[in-house]
Amino acid sequence: MSDKPKCAFYGETNDVHALIGCVIRALDKADMYKEKLEYIRKINRDGNMFDSAIKTSSNYVEFVEIE
């Protein structure tokens, strides 16, 4: 994936469910359904600990700061 969709993650600190939701919405918005399914499988396989979820998520989206 050369152009990763942007994800403005603004959930509570270490809120893994908010992080996963943000990534899924960004992939949906970019019409990246194959990547979305792959992402969900990897998150489910690797577990949903925040640190591993951030690492997995960064392979699919570019995190941006909220101004």
N, C-alpha and C positions, 0 to 999 in steps of 0.2 A: 504494500500500500504506500504509494508515494504521497498522496494527499490525505492526511488524517483529518477527520472532522474535529472541530474544536469543541471542548467541553469545559464549561465554566462551573467548576465544582465549588459550591458554597455551602455544603451541608455542615452539620456539626463536626467538630474535630473527631477523627477516627470513626465516623459513621459509615460503615462499610455498605449498608443498604442504600444510603443516599448516593454514594459513589457509584455503585453498580447501576442504579437508576439513571444517573446522569449520563453514563457511558452508553447505556441502552438507548436512551432518548436521542443522543447525538448520532449513533449509528442508524437509527430509524430515520431521522431527519435527512441523513445523507444517502438514504436508500441503499444502505450496505447490509442487506438482510443476511447474506451468506456469512459475513464477518460477525454479525450480531449473534447468529447461532453458534459459531465457533467460539466467540467470547463467552457466551453463557455456558457452553460445555467446559471450557477451561476453568472458569470460575468455580463451577460445581465440582470439577475434578480436583482442583488445587485447594479447595476449601476457601472460606470467605474471611480469612484473617485480613485485617486492613493492610498490612505491609505487602502481603503477596497479591492482594487485589489491586493495589496501586501499581505494582510492577506489571501485572498482566494487563491492566487497563491502559498503561502508557504505550503498550504495543499497538493499541487500536485507536486512541484519540490523542490529541494535543491538548493539554490542560492550559487554560488561560485564566488570568487574574480578572476579577471583577473590579471595575473602576467605580 
